[in-house]
């Protein structure tokens, strides 16, 4: 006989791992026990030596689909397991404090088996909105503490009925030790005003059917729901939510419905069907897309689609049989509402009714958003389903990344793992800042990571920077664009030097100016700037970000003098003729006198200028809107590049964008279609980027290129840049698990802090 003790690390709690261990040991005729301890699984096993060895192999090879096994350890047990007669699942134990990161399972979408039961009139959970099992359902949003047991979740207030208790205790049952297990007898119930259960659901469905807006309590917070095919309902939601143009996500019942609305490749299909159920950005079909009004994504050629995540969503769609707008339950830049009283207060006036329930949400998680450039996944927003799953990171001493200001997230890292917190939003909103503080403290407690240092952005005005500086921790300042490319490098395990291409809106450079179109030779400890975009003034500072026409005027009036740049006869252009003459005069005076006109070398602001010059956007209502409209205008149009040139200035290679904008205006004045020019603009930026990189490599820069920054959410740009760089024989990387925009900044900050603390280069 052989007795051994084992331990499994990774995402192994809340994913059916103990039942899997129990079934495996029992099938092999082994004795022993298994339990959740802290954030891992451990136990003892005894039996014939060859069967114990087979048991060890199966733990590694046949783990549950939702598990992420990082390490399996076995050691000889000093004695035969006490009381060993068969195999049992023992009560969880806190265990001693240890340096290992406690990994938290994300929420997962309803599995096929539960969906079948939901629709089966003979099943006792027929049409029960909160149906789940060990393979699906809420996890991160209900966990209050680890180890993961019902008593440490928000389900503790729902005692199991006799039948659910039998299922929970039956090793042969799919709900064996499924902590959120419930049924209509003992579980949460729907509510709509005074109505309960099916009556509440019918009232909510009727409201949407009649053109109303419903606030629905989802997995990670409240969602606002309306008919995606009703232009008046969508317009009403936009007005109430103060969201005039930003696209809404659309939930469809199944893959066939998604395929009727958008073009799906194999990777998109896989993402839509995955347990994470992210919103997937897809190319909208020109025909057959009438089931969704253009008001959902005005002026855009792409739709954000996702499939139902819970039984409640399935019931809604099964009844209405049409696509639904399902968007964050918040107003403006506020965080998504999670508390019932908070939701009724903050969403009053937005929703025509509230479909709620009595299961509390412990942690706030919005919907994740991804897209694909070829087969490569680009994460736009990491939240429900993806967060807070841990990612690899070379880190010894525990650190935190404070993140940026917009599209905020934070990161906690230690013992070789990084926990990237869920998307928070714009920290300038007081409620969002409070949500960040709550989420940070909660995730720090659950993960067991107690940082000794915190990395932060250089910008003193960022609330994340101010928060970091107030912490009693060692401070590690990290330049914004270094963090962008470091995030990409760290995700892909790049050791040593690399060439970083960072394109985004704005970030404070180490020289005190605003950057955003940067070529850096870097490692995780530091960087040096070797190339950039030409600078131009931003008349009015932040006001220019909201008014692309001002940014365009700044480029035309105050382009960086780079030798042979030819003046642009801007006063004769149709672009200026359509603007307010007083505003034009004011901007001209500001630029001439250099009053409130910070200069920026920004790729994102160059997109803004192009959008204004093409007549696509003079004002915007959300960050990145102008760039999105330029991408949409380009579509799949073929084009030839605009004029461009590189010059050497103060030891750097500089892309002179004034030449490009002058040619853009010339060709527009000559009558060239906007679509051709938008496509040509993308192509020109890709060509200029490839030339900047080529010159850097010729001067000794590394041949591994890491792309980072919000501009690389643009599929056309990232595809063209990757293609041209690969044609040079370069290794080109872009973030997949980590958001390429500011949502991934904190992961890059943590990577830099870890490298500096360890002294590794």
URLINJO-V190712 format. One record per residue. N is the residue number from 1. RES is the residue in one letter. PHI is phi in whole degrees, -180 to 180 (none if undefined). D_LAST is the distance of its C-alpha to the last C-alpha in Angstrom with 2 decimals. Layout:
BEGIN
n-><N;N>
res-><RES;RES>
phi-><PHI;PHI>
d_last-><D_LAST;D_LAST>
END
This chain:
BEGIN
n-><1;2;3;4;5;6;7;8;9;10;11;12;13;14;15;16;17;18;19;20;21;22;23;24;25;26;27;28;29;30;31;32;33;34;35;36;37;38;39;40;41;42;43;44;45;46;47;48;49;50;51;52;53;54;55;56;57;58;59;60;61;62;63;64;65;66;67;68;69;70;71;72;73;74;75;76;77;78;79;80;81;82;83;84;85;86;87;88;89;90;91;92;93;94;95;96;97;98;99;100;101;102;103;104;105;106;107;108;109;110;111;112;113;114;115;116;117;118;119;120;121;122;123;124;125;126;127;128;129;130;131;132;133;134;135;136;137;138;139;140;141;142;143;144;145;146;147;148;149;150;151;152;153;154;155;156;157;158;159;160;161;162;163;164;165;166;167;168;169;170;171;172;173;174;175;176;177;178;179;180;181;182;183;184;185;186;187;188;189;190;191;192;193;194;195;196;197;198;199;200;201;202;203;204;205;206;207;208;209;210;211;212;213;214;215;216;217;218;219;220;221;222;223;224;225;226;227;228;229;230;231;232;233;234;235;236;237;238;239;240;241;242;243;244;245;246;247;248;249;250;251;252;253;254;255;256;257;258;259;260;261;262;263;264;265;266;267;268;269;270;271;272;273;274;275;276;277;278;279;280;281;282;283;284;285;286;287;288;289;290;291;292;293;294;295;296;297;298;299;300;301;302;303;304;305;306;307;308;309;310;311;312;313;314;315;316;317;318;319;320;321;322;323;324;325;326;327;328;329;330;331;332;333;334;335;336;337;338;339;340;341;342;343;344;345;346;347;348;349;350;351;352;353;354;355;356;357;358;359;360;361;362;363;364;365;366;367;368;369;370;371;372;373;374;375;376;377;378;379;380;381;382;383;384;385;386;387;388;389;390;391;392;393;394;395;396;397;398;399;400;401;402;403;404;405;406;407;408;409;410;411;412;413;414;415;416;417;418;419;420;421;422;423;424;425;426;427;428;429;430;431;432;433;434;435;436;437;438;439;440;441;442;443;444;445;446;447;448;449;450;451;452;453;454;455;456;457;458;459;460;461;462;463;464;465;466;467;468;469;470;471;472;473;474;475;476;477;478;479;480;481;482;483;484;485;486;487;488;489;490;491;492;493;494;495;496;497;498;499;500;501;502;503;504;505;506;507;508;509;510;511;512;513;514;515;516;517;518;519;520;521;522;523;524;525;526;527;528;529;530;531;532;533;534;535;536;537;538;539;540;541;542;543;544;545;546;547;548;549;550;551;552;553;554;555;556;557;558;559;560;561;562;563;564;565;566;567;568;569;570;571;572;573;574;575;576;577;578;579;580;581;582;583;584;585;586;587;588;589;590;591;592;593;594;595;596;597;598;599;600;601;602;603;604;605;606;607;608;609;610;611;612;613;614;615;616;617;618;619;620;621;622;623;624;625;626;627;628;629;630;631;632;633;634;635;636;637;638;639;640;641;642;643;644;645;646;647;648;649;650;651;652;653;654;655;656;657;658;659;660;661;662;663;664;665;666;667;668;669;670;671;672;673;674;675;676;677;678;679;680;681;682;683;684;685;686;687;688;689;690;691;692;693;694;695;696;697;698;699;700;701;702;703;704;705;706;707;708;709;710;711;712;713;714;715;716;717;718;719;720;721;722;723;724;725;726;727;728;729;730;731;732;733;734;735;736;737;738;739;740;741;742;743;744;745;746;747;748;749;750;751;752;753;754;755;756;757;758;759;760;761>
res-><X;X;X;X;X;X;X;X;X;X;X;X;X;X;X;X;X;X;X;X;X;X;X;X;X;X;X;X;X;X;X;X;X;X;X;X;X;X;X;X;X;X;X;X;X;X;X;X;X;X;X;X;X;X;X;X;X;X;X;X;X;X;X;X;X;X;X;X;X;X;X;X;X;X;X;X;X;X;X;X;X;X;X;X;X;X;X;X;X;X;X;X;X;X;X;X;X;X;X;X;X;X;X;X;X;X;X;X;X;X;X;X;X;X;X;X;X;X;X;X;X;X;X;X;X;X;X;X;X;X;X;X;X;X;X;X;X;X;X;X;X;X;X;X;X;X;X;X;X;X;X;X;X;X;X;X;X;X;X;X;X;X;X;X;X;X;X;X;X;X;X;X;X;X;X;X;X;X;X;X;X;X;X;X;X;X;X;X;X;X;X;X;X;X;X;X;X;X;X;X;X;X;X;X;X;X;X;X;X;X;X;X;X;X;X;X;X;X;X;X;X;X;X;X;X;X;X;X;X;X;X;X;X;X;X;X;X;X;X;X;X;X;X;X;X;X;X;X;X;X;X;X;X;X;X;X;X;X;X;X;X;X;X;X;X;X;X;X;X;X;X;X;X;X;X;X;X;X;X;X;X;X;X;X;X;X;X;X;X;X;X;X;X;X;X;X;X;X;X;X;X;X;X;X;X;X;X;X;X;X;X;X;X;X;X;X;X;X;X;X;X;X;X;X;X;X;X;X;X;X;X;X;X;X;X;X;X;X;X;X;X;X;X;X;X;X;X;X;X;X;X;X;X;X;X;X;X;X;X;X;X;X;X;X;X;X;X;X;X;X;X;X;X;X;X;X;X;X;X;X;X;X;X;X;X;X;X;X;X;X;X;X;X;X;X;X;X;X;X;X;X;X;X;X;X;X;X;X;X;X;X;X;X;X;X;X;X;X;X;X;X;X;X;X;X;X;X;X;X;X;X;X;X;X;X;X;X;X;X;X;X;X;X;X;X;X;X;X;X;X;X;X;X;X;X;X;X;X;X;X;X;X;X;X;X;X;X;X;X;X;X;X;X;X;X;X;X;X;X;X;X;X;X;X;X;X;X;X;X;X;X;X;X;X;X;X;X;X;X;X;X;X;X;X;X;X;X;X;X;X;X;X;X;X;X;X;X;X;X;X;X;X;X;X;X;X;X;X;X;X;X;X;X;X;X;X;X;X;X;X;X;X;X;X;X;X;X;X;X;X;X;X;X;X;X;X;X;X;X;X;X;X;X;X;X;X;X;X;X;X;X;X;X;X;X;X;X;X;X;X;X;X;X;X;X;X;X;X;X;X;X;X;X;X;X;X;X;X;X;X;X;X;X;X;X;X;X;X;X;X;X;X;X;X;X;X;X;X;X;X;X;X;X;X;X;X;X;X;X;X;X;X;X;X;X;X;X;X;X;X;X;X;X;X;X;X;X;X;X;X;X;X;X;X;X;X;X;X;X;X;X;X;X;X;X;X;X;X;X;X;X;X;X;X;X;X;X;X;X;X;X;X;X;X;X;X;X;X;X;X;X;X;X;X;X;X;X;X;X;X;X;X;X;X;X;X;X;X;X;X;X;X;X;X;X;X;X;X;X;X;X;X;X;X;X;X;X;X;X;X;X;X;X;X;X;X;X;X;X;X;X;X;X;X;X;X;X;X;X;X;X;X;X;X;X;X;X;X;X;X;X>
phi-><none;-131;-120;-139;-104;-134;-145;-124;-107;128;-85;-129;-115;79;-128;79;-76;-61;-59;-62;-62;-61;-63;-65;-65;-65;-65;-93;71;-98;-101;140;-156;-143;-155;-79;-133;52;-108;-126;-120;-143;178;-133;-142;-144;161;-60;-57;-67;-75;-64;-65;-65;-57;-62;-65;-69;-58;-81;-95;-122;-61;-56;-59;-83;-77;-129;-78;-99;-157;-122;-117;-127;-147;-65;-82;-71;-152;-63;-51;-60;65;-81;-150;92;-121;-134;-97;-90;-58;-68;-137;-62;76;-73;-63;-151;-74;-64;-76;-84;-91;-108;-74;-73;-66;-132;-71;-57;-80;-64;-66;-68;-63;-63;-66;-58;-99;-98;-60;-87;-86;-72;-105;-56;61;-92;-64;-107;-62;-164;-154;-67;-98;-161;108;-71;-138;-59;-76;-117;-72;-103;-165;-115;-67;-77;-143;-55;-66;-111;-129;-73;-83;-63;-82;-118;-60;-70;-74;-61;-71;-66;-64;-64;-62;-61;-95;-93;-60;-87;-91;-66;-107;-60;56;-83;-64;-86;-54;-164;-150;-60;-78;-120;-102;-60;-130;-74;-145;-140;56;-90;-85;-134;61;-60;-63;-65;-63;-61;-65;-67;-62;-62;-63;-66;-61;-92;94;-91;-118;-114;-91;-110;-82;-95;-68;-109;154;-75;-127;-100;-125;-151;-72;-71;-97;-103;-61;-70;-65;-67;-63;-65;-63;-61;-64;-69;-84;57;-134;-67;-138;-59;-65;-98;-81;-123;-98;-122;-69;-160;-65;-63;-65;-63;-68;-73;-99;-146;-81;-119;-94;-61;-69;-66;-61;-62;-66;-62;-89;-66;-60;-73;47;-76;-71;-114;-80;-133;-73;-74;-73;-75;-119;86;-96;-67;-70;-122;-67;-64;-63;-67;-140;-61;78;-111;-104;-123;-120;-94;-114;-151;-96;-57;-104;-131;-60;-62;-62;-60;-63;-59;-73;-61;-78;-83;54;-157;-64;-125;-71;-131;-128;-56;-83;-154;-115;60;-97;-69;-71;-62;-73;-124;-80;-62;-64;-61;-63;-63;-78;-81;-101;-61;95;-90;-106;-89;179;-122;-100;-119;-158;-103;-94;-67;-97;-82;-131;-85;-139;-77;-80;-76;-134;-136;-150;-130;-114;69;-96;-85;-82;-119;-87;-89;-143;-103;-151;-54;90;-103;-88;-102;-55;-74;-116;-67;-160;-73;-142;-105;-74;-66;-137;-128;-112;-80;86;-106;-106;-94;48;-69;-146;-129;-133;-117;-140;-176;51;80;-132;-127;-104;-87;-65;-70;-52;-106;126;-90;-68;-67;-79;-59;-67;-66;-62;-64;-63;-60;-61;-64;-65;-62;-64;-66;-72;-63;-68;-67;-77;77;-91;-115;-67;-101;-146;-131;-94;-145;-71;-74;-70;-71;-84;-66;-67;-66;-66;-63;-64;-60;-68;-88;-83;-81;-129;-67;-97;-127;-71;-132;-64;-54;-79;-62;-63;-58;-75;-66;-60;-64;-62;-66;-60;-91;69;-70;-108;86;-81;-151;-104;-104;-116;-118;-120;-157;-74;-150;-158;-75;-84;-74;-98;86;-101;-91;-108;171;-138;-122;-116;-125;-93;-145;-134;-75;-91;-161;-163;-139;-82;-120;-160;-165;-85;-63;-88;-150;-75;-109;-62;89;64;-60;-62;-67;-63;-86;-129;-54;-62;-66;-61;-62;-61;-60;-67;-74;-92;-132;-56;-61;-70;-125;87;-96;-58;-87;-62;-101;-73;-67;-67;-93;-85;-59;-56;-71;-61;-88;-90;-65;-58;-66;-67;-60;-64;-65;-65;-60;-67;-61;-67;-62;-97;55;-104;51;-130;-61;-90;-140;-101;-106;-68;-62;-71;-67;-60;-59;-61;-62;-60;-68;-65;-87;77;-90;-163;-98;-133;-129;-110;-151;-60;88;-61;-61;-64;-63;-69;-66;-63;-64;-64;-68;51;-106;-65;-85;-154;-109;-64;-79;-65;-159;-159;-111;-131;-97;-142;52;83;-119;-83;-125;-83;-85;-74;-64;-64;-65;-66;-62;-68;-58;-67;-59;-71;-69;-64;-79;98;-67;-61;-59;-60;-64;-71;-63;-66;-64;-63;-59;-63;-64;-62;-66;-64;-63;-63;-61;-71;-61;-66;-59;-67;-64;-65;-62;-96;108;-68;-61;-99;-99;-115;-110;-96;-153;111;-62;-63;-84;-73;-69;-63;-65;-65;-65;-66;-66;-64;-61;-61;-73;-71;-65;-64;-86;80;-93;-87;-117;-121;-142;-60;-117;-81;-96;-56;-77;-89;-66;-66;-104;-56;-63;-65;-65;-60;-63;-64;-66;-60;-62;-67;-68;-68;-86;77;-85;-126>
d_last-><49.70;45.98;44.32;40.63;38.49;35.87;33.14;31.60;28.53;27.69;30.07;33.14;35.29;37.56;37.36;40.25;38.32;40.81;43.75;41.99;41.47;45.10;46.46;44.52;45.59;49.16;49.46;48.54;50.99;48.43;48.89;46.42;44.72;41.70;40.49;37.87;36.04;33.60;31.52;31.99;35.00;36.37;39.67;41.71;43.55;46.31;48.46;48.91;45.84;45.61;45.90;43.20;40.93;41.95;41.27;37.67;37.23;38.77;36.51;33.57;35.45;37.96;36.31;37.75;36.63;35.11;33.14;29.45;29.18;25.71;26.84;30.25;30.94;34.27;35.71;39.26;41.37;43.36;46.49;48.05;47.14;49.61;52.37;51.23;53.79;52.10;48.78;48.19;45.78;45.56;45.04;41.49;40.11;37.55;36.12;34.10;31.01;27.80;24.05;24.26;24.30;27.85;27.88;30.59;32.55;33.11;36.67;38.08;40.96;44.40;44.67;47.44;49.48;49.63;50.46;53.33;54.66;54.34;56.69;59.06;62.27;62.91;59.67;59.75;56.59;58.15;56.83;54.94;52.02;49.80;50.00;46.90;46.01;43.14;41.78;41.80;42.27;40.68;37.83;35.18;37.85;40.20;38.04;38.62;36.91;35.66;36.74;38.22;42.01;44.73;45.39;41.89;42.26;44.54;46.86;48.03;50.88;52.34;54.02;54.41;57.89;59.44;58.57;54.92;54.73;56.15;53.56;50.76;52.07;52.92;50.36;51.89;51.47;48.70;48.48;48.08;45.89;45.12;44.57;45.58;48.69;51.76;54.97;57.63;59.34;56.52;53.59;52.67;55.19;55.10;56.80;58.15;60.11;62.81;62.36;60.53;59.32;60.67;62.65;59.49;57.77;60.88;61.00;57.39;57.92;61.14;59.42;56.85;59.66;61.63;58.81;57.34;53.86;52.95;50.26;49.20;47.23;44.55;41.85;39.33;41.68;44.68;45.04;47.57;49.59;52.14;53.70;51.32;54.38;56.24;55.39;57.22;55.39;51.98;53.08;54.30;50.98;49.17;51.55;51.28;47.50;47.11;45.07;46.90;44.71;41.54;42.12;43.15;42.12;45.00;45.69;47.78;49.49;48.10;46.44;49.73;50.04;46.49;47.34;50.43;48.41;45.28;43.99;42.07;39.89;38.94;35.58;37.33;40.03;37.63;35.82;39.20;40.38;37.25;37.56;35.17;37.74;35.67;37.32;36.76;37.15;39.59;41.68;45.12;48.12;50.59;53.43;53.87;51.63;54.61;54.10;51.39;52.44;50.54;50.21;47.42;45.00;46.88;46.19;43.50;43.59;41.36;42.24;40.17;41.90;41.46;43.64;45.13;42.91;45.67;49.28;50.31;48.75;50.48;53.80;53.52;52.87;55.43;58.05;57.33;56.31;54.43;50.92;49.89;47.64;45.43;43.21;41.53;44.11;43.33;44.59;42.42;38.92;39.91;38.21;40.01;42.87;42.82;45.48;49.07;50.46;47.50;48.00;51.72;51.10;48.27;49.57;53.21;54.45;51.84;53.24;56.87;56.38;53.95;53.50;51.87;51.86;51.63;48.28;45.83;42.37;39.86;36.75;36.65;35.32;36.20;36.30;33.21;33.21;31.76;32.61;32.00;31.18;32.56;31.35;28.09;28.34;27.27;27.40;29.10;29.66;28.43;31.22;34.13;33.63;29.86;28.82;28.10;27.01;23.59;20.66;17.79;14.50;11.77;12.91;14.36;15.99;18.15;17.44;19.46;19.07;22.21;22.47;24.32;28.07;29.55;29.23;27.59;25.84;23.73;21.24;21.17;18.46;18.36;18.55;16.73;18.97;19.23;22.73;23.10;26.37;29.23;29.90;31.53;32.55;33.03;32.38;34.95;37.61;38.52;39.11;35.81;34.02;36.10;35.27;31.53;32.13;34.31;31.94;28.94;31.01;32.50;29.35;27.70;30.82;31.09;27.50;27.42;24.05;24.36;21.28;20.26;18.45;19.20;17.26;19.68;20.48;21.18;24.80;27.04;29.80;28.07;29.68;26.47;24.93;28.11;28.07;24.52;25.49;28.54;26.73;26.61;22.85;19.80;19.10;15.84;16.93;15.34;16.87;19.04;18.03;14.29;15.21;17.44;15.14;12.32;15.26;16.11;12.77;12.46;16.14;15.87;13.04;10.93;7.77;5.88;7.91;11.26;14.35;15.51;19.25;20.26;24.05;25.83;28.50;27.11;24.11;23.72;21.61;19.99;23.12;25.47;26.80;26.79;24.47;24.84;24.61;21.12;19.15;15.50;12.81;9.71;6.48;6.63;5.99;8.42;10.89;13.91;17.28;18.95;21.91;24.06;27.53;30.31;31.14;34.44;36.06;36.44;40.01;40.36;36.67;36.49;40.00;38.78;36.50;39.71;41.76;40.37;43.43;42.21;38.81;40.73;42.91;39.90;38.60;42.10;42.99;39.82;37.59;35.15;37.03;35.33;38.09;40.32;39.91;43.47;45.02;45.74;49.40;48.45;51.78;53.63;51.44;52.68;49.42;50.51;54.11;53.31;51.47;53.14;54.28;53.75;50.11;49.58;51.21;49.16;45.86;47.02;47.82;44.50;42.55;44.89;44.56;40.87;41.86;39.49;37.76;33.97;32.39;29.84;27.93;28.31;28.81;30.44;32.89;33.70;34.79;36.94;38.55;39.33;40.85;43.13;44.17;45.07;47.12;45.05;44.05;45.01;44.08;41.79;41.95;38.40;34.86;34.31;38.02;38.53;35.71;37.14;40.55;39.33;37.78;41.04;43.14;41.31;41.95;42.04;43.62;42.91;42.34;41.51;38.81;39.74;39.37;35.95;34.23;31.00;31.12;28.93;28.77;26.99;24.34;23.67;25.33;27.55;29.60;33.07;34.35;37.70;38.86;38.17;40.03;42.93;43.33;43.12;45.98;47.99;47.87;48.69;51.63;52.78;53.06;50.09;49.48;46.78;45.35;44.90;43.24;40.88;39.86;39.56;37.32;34.83;35.01;34.52;31.31;29.97;31.14;29.68;26.27;26.36;27.36;24.61;22.01;24.01;23.95;20.20;19.74;22.49;20.60;17.54;15.60;14.13;16.96;15.59;16.96;16.51;19.64;20.01;22.71;26.32;27.77;26.44;28.92;31.35;32.09;33.59;30.72;27.96;30.20;30.93;27.37;26.12;29.13;28.70;25.01;25.71;28.59;26.16;24.66;21.44;19.79;20.45;19.33;20.91;20.93;23.62;23.55;21.83;23.98;22.93;24.53;24.22;24.89;21.31;19.74;19.56;17.55;14.92;15.14;14.79;11.65;10.05;11.79;10.76;6.98;8.05;10.67;8.93;6.60;3.78;0.00>
END
